[in-house]
């Protein structure tokens, strides 16, 4: 799924805030890293996994940052939205992340 296709799919999801979609547009490298880690988990045969754990892996074992201009590492609040974005991009793997209703 291209970044534009993903953005269009996310806009229609009422549980994904516009602020996340805008953030994702400017931080596509984070999405690509999250997507790659999730695919590794699937390839290892896991049926369920934690999006938050993937964020921790990216945070602590890589140089991926939200934006090159900011010194802050990835924030935990991104995990539910990245999981939802993954489900939109890969509906055949939507079982991987257990989703709760977003407040």
Secondary structure as GFF3:
##gff-version 3
##sequence-region A 1 103
A	DSSP	alpha_helix	3	11	.	.	.	ID=ss1
A	DSSP	alpha_helix	18	26	.	.	.	ID=ss2
A	DSSP	alpha_helix	28	43	.	.	.	ID=ss3
A	DSSP	alpha_helix	51	60	.	.	.	ID=ss4
A	DSSP	three_ten_helix	76	78	.	.	.	ID=ss5
A	DSSP	alpha_helix	79	89	.	.	.	ID=ss6
A	DSSP	three_ten_helix	91	93	.	.	.	ID=ss7
###
